[in-house]
């Protein structure tokens, strides 16, 4: 392998004896040439190139088309949103919840949870809610509630700690592609879900754990969302962290 900076032009201008030198000696020859005169011309050219091009290009997209994961804080990570302010009690919830927001204790905590879900999925409130009628049930709210009450309690992180929406979504609502791509779903299930999570009661996750059979078998069920085909839940469900 040629050393960095060992170009065809540099090689052609060197004596034959120099061309037969070892790799480390070649590097020394090239670098000394760069320092003496040629290096100065290259430095000037590089500076002009940088000024013309401006800042560096943005980084390439992460695996699975994922944008950089947003830095999110757990609910009440800094202060308790339901703590009294100026000796005034928090605003009470207008109604009780049984889904994703089932652990909300006050209106401020509910809003904080919804904001974190929005960040975790990289969407606005109206992605799930109907403008002007936020309490209305939508299909996406049904899916979110199912994930919070059925999917999350049936899994646990191999690294320990509470499961959060951002652990899988990382700023993307559709982690398997939009529209869903079969090859991407297989890759994500294998490299992300199977490697980072396990069954709540212990034991690895296999295709048949949720899909009823191994991939390619006639009994394989492709759709798991909103179904009961999940590992057994934890005895006591953990508090959801969006």
Secondary structure, DSSP 4 states (H G I P E B T S, - for coil): -PPTT--HHHHHHS-HHHHTS-HHHHHHHHHHHIIIIIHHHHHHHHHHHHHHH-SPPPPPP-GGGPPPPP----TTSSS-TTS-BTTBPPPPPSS--SSTTTT--SHHHHHHHHHHHHHHHT--GGGTSBTTBTTS--HHHHHHHHIIIIIGGGEEETT-S--BHHHHHTT-S-TTTTTT-HHHHHHHIIIIIHHHEEETTSS---HHHHHSS-TTSTT--S--TTSS-SPPPPSSPPPPB-
